[in-house]
């Protein structure tokens, strides 16, 4: 705190909306935007010993990126506009978007049963689950992670064949990687392609994201930040079965700003891609303090900080909570706070935005730190900017 993060910060660019692509505008950030970013970064980095951060802010029709600290400590490299951070579970929102796009293309329906796409699961409890429930964490109770002894698709299928629900489909929400991971696998199969290839060659370019990867190209490895675990040891994501679908995306703050703008203004995107982005904001279940969309979580805006903290709390992530279906589902709304957290062993991320206010925050860090700190910092930034004259 005594070393103001302002001394480390550089607002490298301001992006002006132009459809899916965002053209660079090098005008400096307004004082209130810079101050809000610097204050949040200084507090978080000091308290949680975060080596490096990137913050993106959308406000007043523009997008601003700020970089702080070190992308790696040995050798010491600064965070820049090109630095790649692991997004963790924010990756799930990309999978949800690809699924929504596949549905618009007629490759699948969210009402399809799993067994229609994975015939080996016919007759099993999991085979009877509609795809919608894989994208809303409501299939009936899945663990957060796959068991350690599952390494390939054949083992996954055997595991799912023997899966027994702990509650009725749609009756409880259990945050889980296997559900959205399997949905991504099914989506790619329905489209006749490989998931990573479909994301890298179709979805991400359609969103205007040209520095976002599931597999970081060799020429971009120097830009890949080093993560740091709770003991300060360097660490990066090793991958694994369903990792690309559930938590494997790496991206820059500029691309994440473009992705946030796409979600704030899906109508500016061409054709079905804009409709797919908007479709992920449909409200399907009420759980804890929020409405469960297709992966995204939304709250009425304005909403009290305590509701956001509870919805993003370890309890809601780690335990089953009752879920109530919204019938009919709620169409995408503008007067809501939409958010998603993401973590890996060495990285922490958060994205939150309010479509009606055209305002939002994305934070990327190369150390995992508590969700309540991320939510609180974003809340303070958004409140400061939304209350500004």
C-alpha positions as CSV (number, residue, x, y, z in Angstrom):
1,X,0.0,0.0,0.0
2,X,2.8,2.5,0.8
3,X,4.2,1.8,-2.7
4,X,1.3,3.0,-4.7
5,X,0.4,0.7,-7.6
6,X,0.1,3.8,-9.7
7,X,3.8,3.8,-9.9
8,X,3.7,0.4,-11.5
9,X,0.6,0.9,-13.6
10,X,0.5,1.8,-17.3
11,X,-2.8,2.2,-19.1
12,X,-1.5,0.9,-22.4
13,X,-4.6,1.2,-24.5
14,X,-8.2,2.1,-24.7
15,X,-10.4,0.1,-27.0
16,X,-13.3,1.5,-29.0
17,X,-16.1,-0.9,-29.9
18,X,-16.3,-1.9,-33.5
19,X,-18.3,-5.1,-33.9
20,X,-16.4,-8.2,-32.9
21,X,-13.0,-6.6,-33.4
22,X,-11.9,-3.8,-31.1
23,X,-9.7,-1.1,-32.6
24,X,-6.9,0.3,-30.4
25,X,-7.2,3.9,-29.1
26,X,-4.2,5.1,-27.2
27,X,-5.9,7.9,-25.4
28,X,-5.2,7.9,-21.7
29,X,-7.7,6.6,-19.1
30,X,-9.7,9.2,-17.2
31,X,-8.4,10.0,-13.7
32,X,-11.3,8.3,-11.9
33,X,-10.8,5.1,-13.9
34,X,-7.0,5.0,-13.3
35,X,-7.5,5.7,-9.6
36,X,-10.0,3.0,-9.2
37,X,-7.8,0.4,-10.9
38,X,-4.6,1.5,-9.1
39,X,-6.3,1.4,-5.7
40,X,-7.7,-2.1,-6.2
41,X,-4.5,-3.5,-7.6
42,X,-2.4,-2.0,-4.7
43,X,-4.6,-3.4,-2.0
44,X,-4.9,-6.9,-3.6
45,X,-1.2,-7.3,-4.5
46,X,0.0,-6.1,-1.0
47,X,-2.5,-8.2,1.0
48,X,-2.2,-11.5,-1.0
49,X,1.4,-11.2,-2.2
50,X,0.4,-11.3,-5.9
51,X,3.4,-10.9,-8.2
52,X,1.5,-9.5,-11.1
53,X,-1.9,-8.4,-12.2
54,X,-3.8,-7.0,-15.2
55,X,-7.1,-5.1,-14.8
56,X,-9.5,-4.3,-17.5
57,X,-12.3,-1.8,-17.1
58,X,-15.2,-0.9,-19.3
59,X,-16.7,2.5,-18.6
60,X,-18.2,5.3,-20.5
61,X,-18.2,3.4,-23.8
62,X,-14.5,2.6,-23.7
63,X,-12.3,-0.2,-22.4
64,X,-9.1,0.4,-20.5
65,X,-6.3,-2.0,-19.6
66,X,-3.8,-1.6,-16.7
67,X,-0.8,-3.8,-16.0
68,X,1.0,-4.2,-12.7
69,X,4.0,-6.0,-11.3
70,X,5.7,-9.2,-12.6
71,X,4.6,-11.8,-15.0
72,X,7.5,-13.9,-13.6
73,X,9.9,-13.5,-10.8
74,X,12.9,-15.6,-12.1
75,X,13.7,-14.2,-14.6
76,X,11.8,-11.0,-13.6
77,X,9.5,-9.9,-16.4
78,X,6.9,-7.2,-16.2
79,X,3.2,-7.8,-16.9
80,X,2.4,-6.2,-20.3
81,X,-0.5,-6.0,-22.7
82,X,0.7,-9.3,-24.2
83,X,0.9,-11.3,-21.0
84,X,-1.2,-14.5,-21.0
85,X,-2.9,-15.5,-17.8
86,X,-4.7,-18.7,-17.0
87,X,-8.5,-18.1,-16.8
88,X,-9.4,-21.2,-14.8
89,X,-13.2,-21.7,-14.7
90,X,-13.9,-18.5,-16.7
91,X,-13.1,-20.9,-19.5
92,X,-16.5,-22.5,-19.0
93,X,-18.2,-19.4,-20.4
94,X,-16.4,-20.0,-23.7
95,X,-17.7,-23.6,-23.7
96,X,-21.2,-22.4,-23.0
97,X,-21.0,-20.0,-25.9
98,X,-19.8,-22.7,-28.3
99,X,-22.7,-24.9,-27.1
100,X,-25.2,-22.1,-27.6
101,X,-23.7,-21.5,-31.1
102,X,-24.0,-25.3,-31.9
103,X,-27.7,-25.2,-30.9
104,X,-28.4,-22.2,-33.2
105,X,-26.6,-24.1,-36.0
106,X,-28.9,-27.1,-35.4
107,X,-26.2,-29.5,-34.2
108,X,-27.8,-30.1,-30.8
109,X,-30.6,-29.0,-28.5
110,X,-30.2,-28.2,-24.8
111,X,-33.2,-30.5,-24.3
112,X,-31.4,-33.5,-25.9
113,X,-30.5,-36.3,-23.5
114,X,-26.8,-37.1,-23.1
115,X,-27.3,-40.6,-24.5
116,X,-28.4,-39.1,-27.9
117,X,-24.8,-37.9,-28.3
118,X,-23.0,-40.5,-26.2
119,X,-24.8,-43.7,-27.1
120,X,-22.6,-45.7,-24.7
121,X,-24.5,-44.1,-21.9
122,X,-27.9,-45.3,-23.0
123,X,-29.8,-46.8,-20.1
124,X,-27.6,-45.1,-17.5
125,X,-28.8,-42.4,-15.2
126,X,-26.3,-39.9,-16.7
127,X,-27.5,-40.8,-20.2
128,X,-31.0,-39.5,-19.3
129,X,-29.8,-36.1,-18.2
130,X,-30.7,-33.3,-20.6
131,X,-27.7,-31.3,-21.9
132,X,-29.1,-28.1,-20.3
133,X,-28.3,-29.5,-16.9
134,X,-24.6,-30.0,-17.7
135,X,-24.3,-26.3,-18.5
136,X,-26.2,-25.2,-15.3
137,X,-24.5,-27.5,-12.7
138,X,-27.9,-29.3,-12.1
139,X,-27.6,-32.9,-13.5
140,X,-28.1,-34.3,-10.0
141,X,-24.8,-34.1,-8.2
142,X,-21.4,-34.3,-9.7
143,X,-18.0,-33.9,-7.9
144,X,-16.0,-30.8,-8.5
145,X,-13.3,-32.8,-10.2
146,X,-13.1,-36.1,-11.9
147,X,-11.4,-38.9,-9.9
148,X,-7.6,-38.9,-10.3
149,X,-7.6,-42.3,-12.0
150,X,-9.6,-41.1,-15.1
151,X,-7.3,-40.1,-17.9
152,X,-9.1,-40.8,-21.2
153,X,-12.5,-40.8,-22.7
154,X,-13.1,-44.5,-22.3
155,X,-12.5,-44.2,-18.6
156,X,-14.8,-41.2,-18.5
157,X,-17.6,-43.1,-20.1
158,X,-17.2,-46.0,-17.7
159,X,-17.3,-43.6,-14.8
160,X,-20.5,-41.9,-16.1
161,X,-22.1,-45.3,-16.8
162,X,-21.9,-46.0,-13.1
163,X,-22.7,-42.5,-11.8
164,X,-25.5,-42.3,-9.3
165,X,-27.3,-39.0,-8.7
166,X,-27.5,-37.6,-5.2
167,X,-30.6,-35.5,-6.0
168,X,-33.1,-35.4,-8.7
169,X,-32.1,-33.7,-12.0
170,X,-32.7,-30.0,-11.6
171,X,-33.2,-30.1,-7.8
172,X,-29.8,-29.2,-6.7
173,X,-26.8,-27.2,-8.0
174,X,-23.4,-28.7,-7.5
175,X,-20.6,-26.8,-9.1
176,X,-18.6,-29.3,-11.2
177,X,-16.0,-29.6,-13.9
178,X,-17.2,-33.0,-15.3
179,X,-20.6,-31.6,-16.3
180,X,-19.5,-28.7,-18.4
181,X,-16.5,-30.7,-19.6
182,X,-18.8,-33.4,-20.9
183,X,-21.0,-30.8,-22.5
184,X,-18.0,-29.4,-24.3
185,X,-17.1,-32.9,-25.5
186,X,-20.6,-33.5,-26.8
187,X,-20.8,-30.0,-28.4
188,X,-17.6,-30.7,-30.4
189,X,-18.8,-34.2,-31.4
190,X,-22.1,-32.8,-32.6
191,X,-20.2,-30.3,-34.8
192,X,-18.0,-33.0,-36.2
193,X,-14.7,-31.6,-34.8
194,X,-12.2,-31.4,-32.1
195,X,-13.1,-29.1,-29.2
196,X,-9.8,-27.2,-29.1
197,X,-9.7,-26.8,-32.9
198,X,-13.3,-25.6,-33.0
199,X,-12.6,-23.0,-30.3
200,X,-9.3,-21.9,-31.7
201,X,-10.3,-21.7,-35.4
202,X,-14.0,-20.8,-35.2
203,X,-15.3,-19.4,-31.9
204,X,-12.4,-17.3,-30.7
205,X,-11.8,-15.6,-34.0
206,X,-15.6,-14.9,-34.4
207,X,-15.4,-13.1,-31.0
208,X,-12.4,-11.1,-32.2
209,X,-10.1,-12.8,-29.8
210,X,-6.7,-13.4,-31.4
211,X,-4.6,-13.7,-28.3
212,X,-6.6,-16.4,-26.5
213,X,-5.5,-20.0,-26.5
214,X,-6.2,-23.5,-25.2
215,X,-2.8,-24.5,-26.4
216,X,-0.3,-21.6,-26.3
217,X,1.7,-21.5,-29.5
218,X,5.5,-21.9,-29.1
219,X,6.1,-18.3,-30.4
220,X,3.8,-17.0,-27.6
221,X,5.3,-18.9,-24.7
222,X,7.5,-15.9,-23.7
223,X,4.3,-14.0,-23.0
224,X,2.8,-16.8,-20.8
225,X,2.9,-15.6,-17.2
226,X,4.3,-17.9,-14.5
227,X,1.8,-18.7,-11.8
228,X,2.7,-19.0,-8.1
229,X,1.1,-21.4,-5.7
230,X,0.2,-20.7,-2.0
231,X,3.8,-21.4,-1.0
232,X,5.2,-19.1,-3.7
233,X,6.4,-21.9,-5.9
234,X,6.2,-21.4,-9.7
235,X,3.4,-23.4,-11.3
236,X,1.4,-23.7,-14.5
237,X,-1.6,-25.7,-15.6
238,X,-0.7,-29.2,-16.6
239,X,-3.9,-30.0,-18.4
240,X,-5.8,-33.3,-18.3
241,X,-9.0,-34.8,-19.5
242,X,-11.7,-32.1,-19.9
243,X,-9.3,-29.4,-19.0
244,X,-9.8,-27.4,-22.3
245,X,-13.6,-27.5,-21.8
246,X,-13.6,-26.7,-18.1
247,X,-10.6,-24.6,-17.1
248,X,-7.9,-24.5,-19.8
249,X,-8.1,-21.1,-21.5
250,X,-5.3,-18.6,-21.4
251,X,-5.8,-15.0,-22.4
252,X,-4.6,-11.4,-22.3
253,X,-6.4,-8.5,-20.6
254,X,-7.1,-7.0,-24.0
255,X,-8.9,-10.1,-25.3
256,X,-10.8,-10.4,-22.1
257,X,-12.0,-6.8,-22.5
258,X,-13.1,-7.7,-26.0
259,X,-14.9,-10.7,-24.6
260,X,-16.6,-8.6,-21.9
261,X,-17.7,-6.1,-24.5
262,X,-19.1,-8.9,-26.6
263,X,-21.2,-10.0,-23.6
264,X,-22.2,-6.4,-22.8
265,X,-23.2,-5.7,-26.4
266,X,-24.0,-9.0,-28.1
267,X,-26.2,-7.2,-30.6
268,X,-23.0,-5.7,-32.1
269,X,-21.7,-9.1,-33.1
270,X,-22.5,-10.5,-36.5
271,X,-25.1,-13.2,-37.1
272,X,-25.4,-16.2,-34.9
273,X,-22.4,-15.5,-32.8
274,X,-24.1,-12.5,-31.2
275,X,-27.3,-14.6,-30.6
276,X,-25.2,-17.3,-29.0
277,X,-23.5,-14.9,-26.6
278,X,-26.8,-13.5,-25.6
279,X,-28.3,-17.0,-25.2
280,X,-25.8,-17.8,-22.4
281,X,-27.4,-15.0,-20.3
282,X,-30.8,-16.9,-20.2
283,X,-31.8,-17.6,-16.6
284,X,-32.7,-21.2,-15.9
285,X,-32.5,-21.8,-12.2
286,X,-32.6,-19.9,-8.9
287,X,-29.8,-21.2,-6.6
288,X,-28.3,-19.6,-3.5
289,X,-28.4,-15.8,-4.0
290,X,-28.3,-15.8,-7.8
291,X,-29.9,-16.9,-11.1
292,X,-28.0,-19.7,-12.8
293,X,-27.6,-18.9,-16.5
294,X,-25.7,-21.1,-19.0
295,X,-22.5,-21.1,-16.8
296,X,-22.8,-17.4,-16.0
297,X,-24.4,-16.3,-12.7
298,X,-26.5,-13.2,-12.5
299,X,-28.0,-11.0,-9.8
300,X,-30.5,-8.2,-10.0
301,X,-28.7,-4.8,-10.2
302,X,-28.2,-3.0,-8.0
303,X,-27.4,-5.9,-5.7
304,X,-25.9,-5.8,-2.2
305,X,-22.3,-6.9,-1.9
306,X,-23.2,-9.6,0.6
307,X,-25.3,-11.4,-2.0
308,X,-22.4,-11.4,-4.4
309,X,-20.0,-12.7,-1.7
310,X,-22.4,-15.5,-0.7
311,X,-23.0,-16.5,-4.3
312,X,-19.2,-16.7,-4.9
313,X,-18.4,-18.3,-1.6
314,X,-16.5,-21.5,-0.9
315,X,-19.7,-23.0,0.5
316,X,-21.7,-22.5,-2.7
317,X,-18.8,-23.8,-4.8
318,X,-18.1,-26.9,-2.7
319,X,-21.5,-27.9,-1.5
320,X,-24.8,-28.8,-3.1
321,X,-27.4,-26.0,-2.8
322,X,-31.1,-26.3,-3.6
323,X,-32.1,-25.3,-7.2
324,X,-35.5,-24.2,-8.4
325,X,-36.2,-24.2,-12.1
326,X,-37.4,-20.9,-13.6
327,X,-40.4,-21.7,-15.9
328,X,-40.3,-20.3,-18.5
329,X,-36.6,-19.4,-18.4
330,X,-35.8,-15.7,-18.0
331,X,-34.8,-14.0,-21.3
332,X,-31.5,-12.2,-21.2
333,X,-31.8,-9.0,-19.1
334,X,-29.8,-5.8,-19.0
335,X,-30.5,-4.8,-15.4
336,X,-28.3,-7.5,-13.9
337,X,-24.8,-8.1,-12.5
338,X,-23.3,-11.0,-14.4
339,X,-20.1,-12.7,-13.1
340,X,-17.8,-15.7,-13.1
341,X,-14.7,-16.5,-11.1
342,X,-11.8,-18.7,-12.3
343,X,-8.9,-20.3,-10.5
344,X,-6.0,-22.7,-11.1
345,X,-3.3,-23.6,-8.7
346,X,-1.2,-20.6,-9.7
347,X,-3.8,-18.0,-11.1
348,X,-6.9,-16.2,-10.0
349,X,-9.4,-14.4,-12.2
350,X,-12.8,-12.7,-12.1
351,X,-15.1,-11.0,-14.6
352,X,-18.2,-9.0,-13.7
353,X,-20.3,-6.7,-15.9
354,X,-23.7,-4.9,-15.9
355,X,-25.2,-4.7,-19.4
356,X,-27.7,-1.8,-18.6
357,X,-24.8,0.3,-17.4
358,X,-22.3,-0.8,-20.0
359,X,-19.8,-1.2,-17.2
360,X,-17.6,-4.0,-16.1
361,X,-14.3,-5.3,-14.6
362,X,-12.0,-8.2,-15.4
363,X,-9.1,-9.0,-13.2
364,X,-6.2,-11.5,-14.0
365,X,-3.5,-12.4,-11.4
366,X,-0.7,-14.9,-11.4
367,X,-1.6,-16.1,-7.9
368,X,-4.8,-17.7,-6.7
369,X,-6.4,-15.5,-4.0
370,X,-9.8,-15.5,-2.3
371,X,-13.0,-15.0,-4.3
372,X,-14.4,-12.6,-1.7
373,X,-11.4,-10.3,-2.3
374,X,-11.9,-10.4,-6.1
375,X,-15.6,-9.7,-5.8
376,X,-15.1,-6.9,-3.2
377,X,-12.5,-5.2,-5.4
378,X,-14.7,-5.4,-8.5
379,X,-17.7,-4.1,-6.5
380,X,-15.7,-1.1,-5.3
381,X,-14.5,-0.3,-8.8
382,X,-17.9,-0.6,-10.4
383,X,-19.6,1.4,-7.6
384,X,-17.0,4.2,-7.9
385,X,-17.4,4.4,-11.6
386,X,-21.2,4.0,-11.7
387,X,-21.6,6.7,-9.0
388,X,-19.3,9.1,-10.8
389,X,-21.0,12.2,-12.3
